[in-house]
Amino acid sequence: MHTFTVAERDVTQAWVAACNKLDRKDNPDRTGLHTVVRIADPTSDDQVFRAELDRLRTAHGLEPLETVASTLFPAALAARCAGPGELAERYRRMYPVLKRYPGNRRGTYFGRLVSYPAASKVSVDQLGTVIDRLRSQAAGTKMAAAYEIDIADAADETEETGSELLVHAAGKDNSYRGFPCLSHISFQLDRGGRVHAAALYRSHYMFERAYGNYLGLGRLLAYIAEQAELACGTLTVVAGHARLDGPLTQLRPLLTGTSRLAA
């Protein structure tokens, strides 16, 4: 079993470190199990590096990293909304149209956060609930984490179950591959008033999805912290199965810092 844990300052450094941990001669499949990537400042990355990575992605028929990030957090829409309530409402109105696009047929991650398919058939806005709960905790006893269990769906949560965003819907998401690879996101509040996030993926493709996922998760964390009047903390991403996919020969100069632009 090949595994690793990396802890880096920003999205770019964390992604590069994780890819390099997978790209080893003693790991011919370029895969890992139960991998951990911790990012101290998940709102920061090297934009020159990102542009170079985007060019390589485009050459291989992949969408821009911003598109990947927006499936987790629609930053442009959020900037035009007065708060999380308006953001959730506007996104829900857009959701049927978004689901017509290739790749969105089964939904988007952010769609699951503001319109979770609960067993009661009434969609649940988890985003607003998490923000309200964190704001309430910050004003009171500052509970660090509250007994999260992923058996019940979001509609069954009580104040004691903690601050968690469910993505995977039992009984609905039965495919072996594809959406959603992200299972859930949980949030922890430290005594200093900083919100930290932990995201669990069943599978993570490093070239195709991971960098954009890190960007989106970091923006989501920052938004939740800001709306709860708290500070943004660290992001930790755990992947049950991670794979270094993509054109390795062309990707390695970026990972080793020998690319013209990455250098």
Backbone bond lengths (Angstrom), bond angles and torsions (degrees), N, CA, C in turn:
res aa  C-N    CA-C-N  psi(-1)  N-CA   C-N-CA  omega(-1)  CA-C   N-CA-C  phi
1 M - - - 1.462 - - 1.517 109.71 -
2 H 1.323 116.61 122.42 1.461 121.92 177.01 1.524 109.17 -97.73
3 T 1.317 117.01 127.48 1.453 121.19 178.76 1.511 109.81 -145.04
4 F 1.318 117.18 170.45 1.463 120.53 178.26 1.523 109.64 -164.18
5 T 1.326 114.16 162.65 1.459 122.97 169.81 1.513 107.37 -132.99
6 V 1.340 116.34 129.73 1.460 120.18 175.26 1.523 108.42 -126.21
7 A 1.318 115.41 147.08 1.466 121.77 176.69 1.521 107.12 -134.89
8 E 1.330 116.88 117.04 1.453 121.17 -176.79 1.528 110.67 -134.80
9 R 1.325 115.02 171.21 1.457 120.56 -173.11 1.519 112.63 -74.04
10 D 1.352 118.09 -47.45 1.456 120.29 -173.55 1.532 110.87 -131.57
11 V 1.319 116.01 -179.76 1.459 121.71 -175.93 1.527 111.34 -61.84
12 T 1.323 117.11 -45.77 1.464 120.42 -177.31 1.523 111.16 -61.58
13 Q 1.326 116.69 -50.36 1.460 119.95 -178.11 1.526 111.61 -62.95
14 A 1.327 117.28 -38.64 1.463 120.53 -179.69 1.525 110.97 -67.72
15 W 1.340 116.61 -43.00 1.461 119.92 -179.46 1.520 111.02 -65.03
16 V 1.333 117.39 -44.65 1.464 121.07 179.00 1.527 110.45 -61.26
17 A 1.336 116.86 -44.54 1.466 120.62 -179.17 1.522 110.59 -62.51
18 A 1.340 117.27 -41.61 1.459 120.40 -179.44 1.525 110.93 -66.03
19 C 1.325 116.96 -43.50 1.470 120.12 178.38 1.520 111.45 -61.22
20 N 1.324 116.26 -42.20 1.460 119.60 -179.99 1.527 112.24 -66.90
21 K 1.326 117.06 -29.91 1.466 120.06 175.91 1.523 111.33 -67.45
22 L 1.331 116.07 -28.80 1.465 120.63 178.48 1.525 112.15 -85.15
23 D 1.329 116.78 -30.15 1.469 121.42 -175.45 1.525 110.16 -88.32
24 R 1.316 115.42 75.16 1.471 121.84 -177.29 1.520 109.80 -128.82
25 K 1.331 115.98 148.31 1.457 120.37 179.99 1.519 111.90 -63.37
26 D 1.352 116.82 -30.68 1.455 119.49 179.64 1.534 112.10 -85.12
27 N 1.343 115.62 9.33 1.462 120.99 177.94 1.533 108.37 -132.77
28 P 1.333 117.45 68.51 1.468 120.96 -171.05 1.524 114.05 -60.70
29 D 1.325 118.88 -26.12 1.455 121.04 179.03 1.525 112.52 -80.70
30 R 1.333 116.04 -10.37 1.483 121.03 -177.77 1.525 110.84 55.93
31 T 1.322 116.63 40.94 1.461 121.46 179.53 1.523 110.51 -126.42
32 G 1.321 116.18 161.15 1.453 121.62 176.70 1.510 110.49 -147.84
33 L 1.325 116.12 154.19 1.459 121.85 177.50 1.527 109.83 -114.32
34 H 1.314 115.91 140.03 1.466 122.85 176.78 1.530 111.42 53.92
35 T 1.304 115.74 49.80 1.464 121.57 -179.44 1.524 109.74 -83.09
36 V 1.337 115.82 150.10 1.462 121.80 -176.58 1.524 109.15 -128.88
37 V 1.330 116.28 125.46 1.463 122.14 176.60 1.523 107.64 -122.61
38 R 1.330 116.51 120.14 1.469 121.44 -178.71 1.526 108.89 -115.12
39 I 1.338 116.42 128.48 1.468 122.36 -175.17 1.526 108.58 -120.40
40 A 1.319 117.08 116.80 1.466 121.54 -176.23 1.520 111.88 -67.15
41 D 1.339 117.24 -42.98 1.463 121.72 178.34 1.520 108.54 -122.94
42 P 1.339 117.61 87.08 1.465 120.16 -174.91 1.521 114.37 -76.42
43 T 1.317 117.94 2.13 1.469 120.76 176.15 1.517 111.86 -97.20
44 S 1.338 116.96 0.83 1.467 121.18 -174.97 1.526 110.58 -119.64
45 D 1.341 115.56 140.42 1.459 120.62 171.07 1.521 108.76 -154.82
46 D 1.316 116.47 169.04 1.460 123.02 178.92 1.525 107.90 -84.84
47 Q 1.326 117.20 107.68 1.457 120.39 -173.89 1.527 112.68 -70.96
48 V 1.335 117.75 -26.68 1.468 120.39 174.52 1.523 109.47 -66.46
49 F 1.322 115.66 -44.14 1.461 120.67 176.79 1.520 110.41 -61.31
50 R 1.334 116.03 -44.72 1.466 120.27 -179.19 1.530 111.25 -60.00
51 A 1.322 116.87 -40.55 1.469 120.67 179.37 1.525 110.88 -63.35
52 E 1.322 116.71 -40.96 1.467 120.45 178.54 1.526 110.75 -65.79
53 L 1.328 116.19 -42.32 1.464 120.34 177.96 1.530 110.38 -64.22
54 D 1.312 116.40 -38.98 1.466 120.23 177.71 1.522 111.65 -62.22
55 R 1.335 117.20 -39.99 1.462 120.03 178.57 1.527 111.00 -62.39
56 L 1.316 116.03 -40.23 1.456 119.91 178.72 1.528 110.35 -67.65
57 R 1.309 116.83 -39.90 1.464 120.76 178.47 1.537 110.65 -63.51
58 T 1.321 116.39 -45.73 1.464 120.79 -179.17 1.525 110.87 -60.15
59 A 1.328 116.17 -39.40 1.464 120.35 179.71 1.523 112.04 -64.21
60 H 1.337 116.19 -19.62 1.470 120.23 -179.86 1.527 111.44 -111.34
61 G 1.328 115.49 21.54 1.461 120.17 170.77 1.513 116.19 77.82
62 L 1.332 117.72 17.29 1.465 120.58 179.25 1.520 110.94 -97.51
63 E 1.336 116.35 153.59 1.451 121.55 179.43 1.525 110.28 -73.01
64 P 1.339 118.05 159.40 1.471 120.61 178.94 1.523 111.51 -60.53
65 L 1.313 115.82 155.37 1.454 120.83 179.79 1.517 111.98 -61.40
66 E 1.336 117.29 -32.52 1.461 120.17 177.83 1.527 111.12 -61.89
67 T 1.320 116.81 -34.56 1.461 120.17 178.19 1.517 110.36 -65.82
68 V 1.336 116.42 -43.09 1.462 120.74 177.32 1.522 109.86 -61.69
69 A 1.330 116.86 -46.63 1.469 121.35 -178.26 1.519 111.48 -61.05
70 S 1.336 116.88 -36.71 1.463 120.13 -175.44 1.521 112.60 -70.10
71 T 1.333 118.44 -19.86 1.460 119.37 176.74 1.522 110.88 -69.72
72 L 1.340 116.06 -23.36 1.459 121.28 176.67 1.523 112.13 -93.41
73 F 1.322 117.01 -36.58 1.456 120.30 176.93 1.517 109.67 -152.80
74 P 1.345 117.92 115.11 1.463 121.45 -179.74 1.526 110.51 -80.21
75 A 1.317 116.66 83.25 1.465 121.59 -172.63 1.520 112.49 -60.26
76 A 1.329 117.83 -40.21 1.460 120.59 -178.25 1.522 110.88 -64.28
77 L 1.325 117.29 -41.95 1.461 120.63 177.75 1.526 110.44 -66.74
78 A 1.324 117.17 -42.48 1.469 120.67 -179.32 1.519 111.37 -59.87
79 A 1.328 116.80 -35.62 1.466 120.68 -179.62 1.520 111.94 -66.71
80 R 1.325 117.85 -20.81 1.462 121.97 -179.37 1.524 112.45 -97.42
81 C 1.321 117.35 1.72 1.463 121.33 -177.06 1.530 110.58 -108.99
82 A 1.325 115.29 148.25 1.462 120.69 -177.70 1.525 112.33 -73.04
83 G 1.313 117.95 -24.03 1.453 120.67 -178.70 1.509 110.88 -175.65
84 P 1.332 117.85 -177.20 1.466 121.52 -175.82 1.521 113.42 -64.45
85 G 1.349 118.03 -30.10 1.451 119.94 178.37 1.518 111.76 -64.73
86 E 1.325 116.56 -46.50 1.459 120.90 178.44 1.524 110.45 -66.93
87 L 1.325 116.77 -39.80 1.464 120.37 178.89 1.519 110.32 -59.59
88 A 1.328 117.39 -47.91 1.462 120.85 -179.57 1.527 111.23 -63.05
89 E 1.328 116.70 -43.00 1.466 120.60 -178.93 1.524 111.48 -63.70
90 R 1.331 117.22 -45.73 1.461 120.11 -178.59 1.522 110.94 -67.21
91 Y 1.335 116.89 -38.10 1.460 119.31 -179.76 1.529 110.65 -67.18
92 R 1.334 116.34 -39.17 1.461 119.04 178.68 1.523 111.18 -63.01
93 R 1.323 117.65 -35.60 1.467 120.74 177.44 1.524 110.88 -67.15
94 M 1.334 116.15 -34.70 1.463 121.29 -179.30 1.530 112.68 -79.99
95 Y 1.316 116.77 -20.97 1.461 122.12 -167.91 1.539 113.67 -56.17
96 P 1.337 119.48 -45.32 1.473 118.07 179.55 1.523 112.76 -58.92
97 V 1.332 117.03 -35.62 1.466 120.43 178.59 1.521 110.32 -71.48
98 L 1.332 116.94 -43.23 1.467 120.78 179.95 1.525 111.13 -59.89
99 K 1.312 116.87 -35.45 1.462 120.59 -177.40 1.522 113.22 -72.97
100 R 1.344 116.62 -7.91 1.460 119.36 175.72 1.523 112.32 -79.95
101 Y 1.342 116.70 -17.72 1.456 120.32 -177.61 1.526 110.41 -75.12
102 P 1.341 116.70 145.69 1.470 119.96 177.43 1.537 110.55 -55.29
103 G 1.302 115.73 134.68 1.458 120.60 -179.26 1.506 114.00 91.68
104 N 1.351 117.78 -16.43 1.464 120.82 -179.67 1.515 112.72 -107.51
105 R 1.302 117.07 11.25 1.466 120.00 -173.72 1.523 111.84 -56.24
106 R 1.309 116.96 -37.75 1.463 120.63 -178.92 1.524 112.23 -93.66
107 G 1.327 116.51 4.47 1.455 120.05 176.59 1.513 112.26 113.92
108 T 1.332 115.72 -176.54 1.460 123.03 175.65 1.517 108.29 -125.09
109 Y 1.323 115.59 163.12 1.459 118.92 178.91 1.523 111.52 -62.57
110 F 1.331 116.92 -45.15 1.457 118.23 -179.26 1.526 110.37 -65.73
111 G 1.326 116.76 -33.09 1.454 119.36 175.48 1.517 111.82 -59.00
112 R 1.327 116.92 -38.57 1.460 120.61 177.16 1.534 111.22 -67.25
113 L 1.326 117.69 -28.35 1.460 120.30 -178.14 1.526 111.69 -76.33
114 V 1.328 117.92 -32.30 1.469 120.15 -177.62 1.522 112.21 -107.17
115 S 1.337 117.68 -6.87 1.459 120.95 179.71 1.520 109.14 -149.11
116 Y 1.327 115.86 62.28 1.467 120.94 -176.73 1.537 109.92 -70.33
117 P 1.336 117.89 133.31 1.466 121.11 -177.78 1.520 111.68 -78.11
118 A 1.324 116.05 82.00 1.459 121.13 -176.34 1.517 111.71 -72.33
119 A 1.344 115.26 160.75 1.464 120.91 -179.45 1.523 111.58 -63.41
120 S 1.325 117.22 -25.21 1.464 121.57 -179.40 1.525 112.62 -75.01
121 K 1.339 117.32 -3.08 1.467 124.69 -177.57 1.528 112.32 73.87
122 V 1.324 117.10 -1.23 1.466 121.24 175.94 1.525 107.84 -100.16
123 S 1.330 117.74 120.57 1.460 119.94 -177.49 1.517 110.78 -66.18
124 V 1.319 116.14 147.91 1.461 122.53 -173.90 1.526 110.24 -115.38
125 D 1.322 116.54 132.35 1.458 121.99 174.88 1.522 108.39 -88.94
126 Q 1.349 115.77 92.76 1.458 119.68 -179.41 1.520 112.54 -73.10
127 L 1.327 116.77 -30.22 1.459 121.01 -177.38 1.526 110.67 -59.29
128 G 1.342 116.45 -52.09 1.455 120.14 -179.68 1.516 111.94 -62.35
129 T 1.337 116.72 -38.12 1.459 120.95 -179.73 1.520 111.07 -63.14
130 V 1.338 116.94 -44.93 1.461 120.67 -179.30 1.525 111.02 -64.77
131 I 1.315 117.26 -42.63 1.468 120.46 179.49 1.525 110.31 -62.90
132 D 1.335 117.59 -45.48 1.471 120.59 179.11 1.520 111.65 -62.26
133 R 1.326 115.86 -40.51 1.465 119.86 -177.92 1.527 111.18 -67.98
134 L 1.325 116.48 -42.39 1.460 119.64 178.50 1.521 111.05 -65.20
135 R 1.324 117.30 -40.77 1.463 120.48 178.55 1.525 110.37 -62.74
136 S 1.323 116.14 -40.26 1.458 120.77 179.35 1.525 111.33 -66.67
137 Q 1.342 116.43 -42.79 1.456 120.21 179.07 1.519 111.31 -64.35
138 A 1.321 116.74 -39.15 1.466 120.81 -178.44 1.517 111.06 -64.22
139 A 1.332 116.64 -31.93 1.458 120.74 -178.70 1.520 112.21 -83.28
140 G 1.335 116.65 -11.22 1.460 119.82 -175.76 1.510 113.34 -118.60
141 T 1.331 115.71 -115.92 1.462 121.25 -172.29 1.515 113.90 -84.61
142 K 1.334 117.94 -7.03 1.468 122.67 -178.41 1.527 111.82 55.14
143 M 1.327 117.01 57.45 1.465 121.13 174.96 1.520 108.79 -61.49
144 A 1.317 117.40 125.86 1.467 121.08 -175.39 1.518 111.79 -70.03
145 A 1.330 116.90 -45.57 1.459 122.25 179.48 1.513 106.76 -159.60
146 A 1.305 116.65 142.65 1.460 118.67 -171.29 1.526 111.20 -128.08
147 Y 1.314 116.03 87.69 1.452 126.99 160.32 1.525 114.92 41.57
148 E 1.304 115.42 66.79 1.459 120.32 -174.39 1.521 111.01 -83.13
149 I 1.314 115.64 131.03 1.464 121.54 176.95 1.520 107.88 -133.70
150 D 1.308 116.77 128.84 1.462 121.10 -173.67 1.523 112.50 -98.45
151 I 1.300 117.76 34.68 1.461 119.35 179.86 1.520 110.22 -92.96
152 A 1.337 116.54 -51.88 1.464 120.57 176.82 1.514 109.82 -74.39
153 D 1.342 115.88 156.21 1.451 117.90 175.66 1.516 109.44 -83.30
154 A 1.346 115.44 176.87 1.457 119.84 -171.54 1.521 112.73 -60.52
155 A 1.316 119.52 -29.81 1.457 122.02 -177.36 1.514 112.24 -68.19
156 D 1.345 117.30 -17.93 1.456 120.73 -177.47 1.513 113.64 -95.61
157 E 1.330 117.36 0.93 1.447 119.85 -178.20 1.520 111.68 -70.51
158 T 1.328 115.55 148.65 1.458 122.28 173.26 1.506 107.94 -120.83
159 E 1.319 117.60 179.54 1.461 120.67 -178.52 1.518 111.57 -62.21
160 E 1.344 117.01 -24.16 1.459 119.48 -176.41 1.520 113.39 -83.50
161 T 1.332 118.98 -7.02 1.459 118.86 -173.43 1.507 113.83 -87.68
162 G 1.317 118.48 -6.10 1.454 119.64 173.43 1.507 113.27 97.64
163 S 1.323 115.25 -178.03 1.459 122.03 -177.03 1.516 108.66 -104.92
164 E 1.321 115.66 102.10 1.458 120.17 -173.01 1.516 109.64 -142.91
165 L 1.336 116.16 141.10 1.454 121.45 174.82 1.521 108.49 -108.86
166 L 1.333 116.74 116.62 1.451 121.53 179.31 1.519 109.90 -86.86
167 V 1.322 115.89 141.12 1.461 121.22 176.68 1.519 109.99 -120.52
168 H 1.333 116.84 -52.24 1.453 120.85 -179.76 1.523 110.29 -69.01
169 A 1.331 117.51 131.76 1.459 122.62 179.67 1.523 108.86 -112.09
170 A 1.330 116.55 111.44 1.456 121.25 -178.93 1.525 110.04 -61.01
171 G 1.341 115.74 137.17 1.447 120.64 -179.85 1.517 113.84 85.21
172 K 1.332 117.14 -14.71 1.461 121.59 -179.36 1.517 110.66 -109.92
173 D 1.327 116.55 -41.89 1.461 121.55 -177.10 1.524 109.02 -98.38
174 N 1.312 115.42 87.13 1.461 120.46 -173.26 1.521 114.46 -110.83
175 S 1.332 117.87 2.55 1.458 119.61 -178.01 1.527 110.28 -77.56
176 Y 1.321 116.41 153.59 1.457 121.14 -179.33 1.522 111.73 -77.48
177 R 1.337 116.85 -25.49 1.457 120.55 -177.74 1.524 109.12 -134.19
178 G 1.336 115.23 162.87 1.452 119.99 175.01 1.508 112.91 89.10
179 F 1.322 114.68 -167.42 1.461 122.88 -175.14 1.526 111.28 -60.68
180 P 1.352 118.03 137.62 1.456 125.65 -8.00 1.518 112.20 -97.60
181 C 1.330 116.47 128.70 1.464 120.56 172.23 1.530 110.34 -77.48
182 L 1.326 116.16 -26.76 1.461 121.37 175.16 1.516 108.65 -82.08
183 S 1.342 117.32 124.75 1.455 121.38 -177.65 1.522 112.88 -92.40
184 H 1.334 117.23 -49.06 1.456 118.70 177.00 1.520 111.11 -161.09
185 I 1.333 114.63 164.77 1.464 122.44 175.93 1.514 107.24 -128.79
186 S 1.313 116.87 128.47 1.464 119.81 176.20 1.521 109.47 -118.75
187 F 1.322 114.92 153.62 1.464 121.34 -176.22 1.521 109.82 -123.73
188 Q 1.336 114.23 141.61 1.444 120.76 178.17 1.527 109.27 -126.06
189 L 1.330 116.49 141.37 1.453 122.75 -178.83 1.516 108.97 -112.55
190 D 1.346 116.75 119.66 1.465 118.19 179.98 1.522 110.69 -89.68
191 R 1.330 115.89 172.23 1.463 121.36 -175.05 1.522 112.19 -67.78
192 G 1.313 117.08 -17.04 1.457 120.59 178.88 1.514 113.73 -88.50
193 G 1.345 117.25 4.27 1.451 120.63 178.57 1.513 114.02 80.75
194 R 1.329 117.62 28.28 1.461 122.49 177.43 1.526 109.19 -110.42
195 V 1.336 115.08 136.92 1.458 120.90 178.85 1.523 108.91 -98.48
196 H 1.318 116.43 128.21 1.458 123.00 177.76 1.530 108.58 -114.13
197 A 1.321 117.18 151.49 1.464 121.08 -178.44 1.520 110.68 -126.52
198 A 1.324 115.41 145.63 1.459 122.66 173.56 1.520 107.72 -128.20
199 A 1.322 116.76 124.69 1.467 122.09 -179.17 1.529 109.14 -115.39
200 L 1.314 115.86 135.55 1.459 121.52 -179.96 1.522 110.22 -113.30
201 Y 1.340 115.27 121.30 1.463 122.19 176.49 1.522 109.15 -108.18
202 R 1.305 116.35 139.24 1.466 117.90 172.72 1.520 109.77 -75.19
203 S 1.351 117.16 -30.70 1.458 121.73 179.53 1.521 108.62 -151.72
204 H 1.331 117.06 144.08 1.457 120.63 -179.02 1.529 109.77 -139.91
205 Y 1.343 116.03 119.95 1.455 121.81 174.35 1.527 107.89 -94.17
206 M 1.317 116.31 116.95 1.460 120.54 -167.93 1.523 113.20 -68.28
207 F 1.331 117.60 -41.68 1.468 120.49 -179.32 1.526 111.30 -78.40
208 E 1.316 116.05 -44.22 1.466 119.92 -174.07 1.524 112.48 -72.53
209 R 1.352 118.53 -39.27 1.452 119.60 -169.03 1.534 115.99 -129.83
210 A 1.321 119.15 -33.11 1.458 119.88 -162.73 1.528 114.25 -61.20
211 Y 1.339 118.45 -46.36 1.467 119.71 -177.20 1.533 110.38 -60.48
212 G 1.333 117.19 -46.11 1.456 120.49 178.12 1.519 112.16 -64.35
213 N 1.331 116.59 -36.77 1.463 120.16 176.57 1.524 111.31 -63.12
214 Y 1.342 116.82 -42.96 1.464 119.60 178.35 1.529 110.46 -60.19
215 L 1.335 116.48 -43.45 1.468 120.03 179.16 1.523 110.72 -60.57
216 G 1.328 116.46 -48.80 1.460 120.39 -178.03 1.514 112.90 -63.66
217 L 1.327 116.69 -42.50 1.462 120.74 179.25 1.531 111.03 -64.49
218 G 1.337 116.15 -40.56 1.457 119.57 178.44 1.515 111.91 -63.03
219 R 1.321 116.88 -41.01 1.461 120.74 178.91 1.523 111.16 -68.29
220 L 1.327 116.48 -38.73 1.461 120.49 176.28 1.522 110.58 -61.68
221 L 1.314 116.96 -46.62 1.465 121.58 178.79 1.522 111.04 -60.00
222 A 1.320 117.11 -45.17 1.469 121.02 -179.56 1.524 110.95 -63.16
223 Y 1.331 116.96 -39.98 1.465 120.91 -179.81 1.524 110.50 -65.51
224 I 1.319 117.02 -46.99 1.459 120.82 179.58 1.522 110.82 -60.71
225 A 1.335 116.51 -43.80 1.467 120.07 178.88 1.529 110.79 -61.78
226 E 1.320 116.43 -45.42 1.466 120.10 -178.82 1.525 111.22 -62.77
227 Q 1.340 116.87 -45.38 1.455 120.19 -178.28 1.527 112.36 -67.89
228 A 1.329 117.10 -26.88 1.465 121.71 177.04 1.529 111.91 -88.94
229 E 1.345 116.00 3.65 1.469 122.48 -179.55 1.523 111.65 60.75
230 L 1.333 114.33 44.50 1.454 122.63 179.16 1.524 109.17 -129.08
231 A 1.328 117.08 175.82 1.459 121.85 179.82 1.523 110.27 -97.74
232 C 1.327 115.64 150.12 1.461 121.84 178.80 1.523 110.13 -79.95
233 G 1.328 115.72 129.49 1.458 120.94 -179.80 1.518 112.62 -106.55
234 T 1.305 116.71 -143.73 1.460 122.79 -175.20 1.528 111.42 -89.28
235 L 1.312 115.03 157.13 1.459 122.58 173.77 1.523 108.46 -115.66
236 T 1.321 116.61 129.53 1.456 122.13 175.37 1.522 108.61 -119.74
237 V 1.332 116.13 127.89 1.469 121.29 -179.41 1.527 108.54 -118.08
238 V 1.314 116.07 120.74 1.460 122.41 177.61 1.524 108.27 -108.19
239 A 1.316 116.66 129.48 1.464 121.07 177.94 1.521 109.22 -116.28
240 G 1.313 116.06 124.40 1.464 118.85 175.22 1.519 110.93 -60.60
241 H 1.343 115.36 -38.71 1.465 121.45 178.25 1.523 107.79 -142.08
242 A 1.314 117.31 120.68 1.469 122.31 178.39 1.519 109.08 -115.05
243 R 1.333 116.22 141.99 1.467 120.62 180.00 1.524 109.49 -135.88
244 L 1.319 116.21 132.65 1.459 121.36 172.28 1.516 107.53 -86.42
245 D 1.330 115.77 98.77 1.449 122.17 -178.18 1.529 109.06 -99.28
246 G 1.314 116.83 -173.60 1.450 120.56 174.00 1.520 113.72 90.82
247 P 1.345 115.95 -177.02 1.474 121.87 -176.79 1.528 110.67 -80.26
248 L 1.304 117.38 91.31 1.468 121.40 -171.17 1.531 112.65 -59.89
249 T 1.319 117.30 -39.71 1.464 119.49 -178.68 1.522 111.26 -60.07
250 Q 1.323 116.64 -40.48 1.462 120.86 179.17 1.520 112.52 -81.19
251 L 1.301 116.09 -25.18 1.463 120.74 -177.54 1.530 112.39 -79.28
252 R 1.320 117.05 -32.08 1.466 120.21 -173.59 1.524 114.12 -60.39
253 P 1.340 120.96 -37.13 1.468 118.24 176.30 1.531 113.33 -58.48
254 L 1.335 117.04 -33.99 1.458 119.89 175.21 1.529 110.87 -68.33
255 L 1.308 116.48 -40.23 1.465 120.43 -176.40 1.513 112.18 -72.26
256 T 1.329 117.45 -26.10 1.465 120.24 -179.61 1.510 113.22 -99.89
257 G 1.351 116.70 -1.37 1.458 119.92 178.41 1.511 113.33 78.93
258 T 1.343 117.96 14.34 1.465 120.25 -178.63 1.523 112.11 -96.75
259 S 1.354 116.78 -4.23 1.458 118.83 174.94 1.527 109.48 -65.51
260 R 1.312 117.11 145.02 1.466 121.15 -178.46 1.530 112.04 -55.85
261 L 1.360 115.94 -47.43 1.450 118.87 -177.38 1.519 111.63 -79.40
262 A 1.336 117.36 -37.78 1.455 119.29 -179.77 1.516 111.75 -63.87
263 A 1.338 116.04 -32.84 1.465 119.36 179.77 1.512 111.49 -69.42
